[in-house]
């Protein structure tokens, strides 16, 4: 399987993973490794982030969209930290 972004640019680069948002294949150059905190709801509807964050691989496009969404609607965004 080859990277979708590289293929769109006329190159063939082996993918090292799949974007967990859109399902597109990504290489090391176009992939963005992020951390996402899983959450649970405690009494009185209090949302708490659970420690150890999970790794999440996103393509560059989905990572940028996720970041824009978090800035626009922070109350609905799941805490994501990019490394």
Secondary structure, 3 states (H helix, E strand, C coil): CECHHHHHCCCCCECCEECCCCCCEECCCCEEEEEEEEEEEEHHHEEEEEEEEEEEEEEHHHHHHHHHHHHHCCCCCCCEEEC
